[in-house]
Amino acid sequence: MLAYLARRAWAADLDRAPGESVQGYAERHLPAGNELASKPVDLELEPLGRVIVILFTPATEEANYTGWIMVPQGSDGRAYRKEVLPPLAEASGLFDIEVKSIFSADVDGDASPELCVLARFYRNGSGEKAYPATDCFRWTGKKFELVDAVGPLSVGLKNAKAVRSYFAKHPIKPGTRLPR
């Protein structure tokens, strides 16, 4: 009984207050010492439903973003569970990453959309020009996994329309890895 109550108390901490904006909800759940990496969004991500995507970084250091996907639970529209995105492949702090857009796109041709984060990447200290690229995350039914091949193939695609168009013609099959 105690375990049930502890689980329920934790889950209640993720509830969204009536009338609470997505921005307000994200700010209320942001871990101490962190800042939002982008405006939080709510979007349809089947089979999970209408999720809230919260991306954040440490406030005092250069680091890759961390992502939480808040998945609706029940029919009241207030209860959520938190799913954590896996870490990016790039070493944290190697790039200055500026999130530009969060959207869904079917990058693997299975008719089920992946979560996509389009960002501007600049290799710190390189003097090279920053470039757009997209990280995509696939829901496995149990957790999110990074679709490794998407990032390198999406370099130069500047918006969600371009990413969707490219991967509609060149879908990435699960397990595809690019040569290193």
Sequence and secondary structure as in RCSB ss.txt:
>XXXX:A:sequence
MLAYLARRAWAADLDRAPGESVQGYAERHLPAGNELASKPVDLELEPLGRVIVILFTPATEEANYTGWIMVPQGS
DGRAYRKEVLPPLAEASGLFDIEVKSIFSADVDGDASPELCVLARFYRNGSGEKAYPATDCFRWTGKKFELVDAV
GPLSVGLKNAKAVRSYFAKHPIKPGTRLPR
>XXXX:A:secstr
 HHHHHHHHHHHTT   TT  HHHHHHHH  TTEEESS  EEEEETTTEEEEEEEEEESSS    EEEEEEEESS
SS EEEEEE    SS TTSEEEEEEEEEEE SSSSSS EEEEEEEEEETTS    EEEEEEEEE SSSEEE TTH
HHHTTT  SHHHHHHHHHHS   TT     
